[in-house]
Amino acid sequence: MKKARYIRQSTKNQTNLRQLAKAHPDEILFIDIISGSVPFAERTEGKRLIQSIESNLVNYVTFHDLSRAGRSTVDVLTTLNFFQSKGVIVKIDNLGLESIIEGKINPIFNLITTVLSEIFSLEKATLLERQAEGVYQAKLRKAYK
């Protein structure tokens, strides 16, 4: 099995240590410092991972948690479907779930990742809404430039 671990942190001010905690020396690391709103296939290391899969260099990918794959439901599901179409097993560490078990697609993985990706998308939208409300209130007080 040719294993890889994908790590994403949103900003340089953050750390990826908790994502690296379970990394294994045999895994190829793909580390992006980029917003989860950027589509997976447009990220530098996301592209490199996709190329590695297409070149048959990787057939097992681990994410610390699903939100590292992205914050858009459509993008996350598109990415997971691509992996599945290539026969790549995806593991989500914090859920203890794998996409393929004993050569068969895990329907529970598909159900949970679909629901969670929608929750992460909603979470991002809610955050942006709260941020916009705060900016509006700050502008009313002339405290925002």
N, C-alpha and C positions, 0 to 999 in steps of 0.2 A: 504494500500500500504506500502510495506517495502522498504524504501528508503536508498540508499547509495550514497556517493560522492567519486569519485576516484580522487586523487591529485597526480601529479608527478612533481618533480623538478629534474633537471639533476644533480646538485651538491649540496653539503652541504653549499657552499658559496652563493647559491641563497636563495630566500625566497619564501614561498608559500602563502603569505598573500593575494595576489589578487585572488588566487584560493579559499581561505577560506572565502573571503568576502561575498559570497552568501550562505555559508553553513548554514544549518538549524539544530537546536539542536536535531531534531528527526532523522537525517541522521546518518548512520554508516559511519565513515570516514576510508578510505583506503589510506594511504599516503606512496608513494615510493620515495626514493631519488636514482634515477638511470637514466641512459641514455635512451632516447626514442628509441634507436636502439636495445635495449634488448627486445626480444619478450614479449608481455604482460603476457603470461602464464608462463614465467620464472621469473617474478618479484615476490618478496616476497608477497607484498600486492595484486598484480594481482592474484596470486595463491589463496590467502585467499578470495578475492572477488569471484573468480570462484567457490570455495568450498561453499561459502555462497549462491550463486545462485543455485548450485546443491542441496544444503540442504534446498532449499526453504525459506531461511532467507532474501533474497533480490529479489525484482522483479522490481526495478526502480533504474537506475544508472545515475548519473549526472557527466559530465565532464565540466570543465570551458571552454575548447576549445578542438577540436578534436586532436590537436597535443599532448595532454596529454596522449592519448591512445597509441601513438607511431609515429614513423617516417617512418615505412615501410608500403607501401600500402597493401601488402599481409597480414601482421600481423594485421593491423588495421581492414581490411575487414573481416579477419578470426574471430577476437574478436567480432566485431559487429554481424557477422552471428551467432556466438555462442549465444550471448545475445538474438538475435531474435528467434533462435530455442528453447530457454527456455521461450519465452514469456515475456522477460524482456524489459521494456521500457527504452530507452536511451535518455537522454536529453543533448544537447550541449548548455550550457548557452549562450555563445557569439553569437550564431546563432538563439537562441530562437526556436530551432527545437527539436521535439520528434520523435522517430522512429516508434511509434505506436500511432494512434489517434483513439479514440472511438473503440478500438479493432481491427483496420485495420492497416496493414503495410503502412507507409507513403512513397510513391515512391519518393517524393521530398527529403526526408531525405537520402534515398539510393543514389540518384543521386549526391547530394551535398557532402555527406561524401566520395563517391568514387573519385570525382574530387579533393576535398581538400586533401585527403590522398595522392594522387599522387603528388599534389603540395608540400606538406610537405616532401615527399620522395625526390623530385627533389631539394628542398631547402637544405636538408641535404647533398645530393651528391655535389651540387654546393659549399657548405661551405667546404667540405672535399677537393674538387679540388683546391679551392683558398688557403687553408691551405697548401696543398702539394706544390703548386707553390711558396708560401712564404718560405717554408723550403728549397726548391731547390735554390732559390735566395740567401738565407742566407748562405747556404753551399758554394755557389760560392764565396761569400765574406769572407768565413771562420769565419762567425759570428754565426754559428749554431753548437752546440755540441750534 
